[in-house]
Amino acid sequence: MISAAAVITTTVSLSFTASPTVVVKTLALGPAISVIVDATVVRWCRFRP
C-alpha cells in the first residue's frame, strides 16, 4: 500500500517536469526524489527484521 502511494505520488510529481518553466521542474523533481528515497531506503531500514 505504501509503495503504491509512493509510485502514484512520484508519477504525479514527475509529470510536472514536462513544464517549460525551470522553477516548476525544480519544485517537481525534489518531492519525487524524496518520496522514492523515503519509500525505499527509509522504510527498508525501518522494517527490516
Contacts in CASP RR format, 6 or more apart in sequence:
PFRMAT RR
TARGET T0000
AUTHOR 0000-0000-0000
METHOD contacts of the structure
MODEL  1
MISAAAVITTTVSLSFTASPTVVVKTLALGPAISVIVDATVVRWCRFRP
2 39 0 8 1.000
2 43 0 8 1.000
3 39 0 8 1.000
6 35 0 8 1.000
6 36 0 8 1.000
6 38 0 8 1.000
6 39 0 8 1.000
9 31 0 8 1.000
9 32 0 8 1.000
9 35 0 8 1.000
10 32 0 8 1.000
10 35 0 8 1.000
10 36 0 8 1.000
13 28 0 8 1.000
13 29 0 8 1.000
13 30 0 8 1.000
13 31 0 8 1.000
13 32 0 8 1.000
13 35 0 8 1.000
14 28 0 8 1.000
14 29 0 8 1.000
14 32 0 8 1.000
15 28 0 8 1.000
16 24 0 8 1.000
16 25 0 8 1.000
16 27 0 8 1.000
16 28 0 8 1.000
17 24 0 8 1.000
17 25 0 8 1.000
17 28 0 8 1.000
17 29 0 8 1.000
17 32 0 8 1.000
19 25 0 8 1.000
19 28 0 8 1.000
END
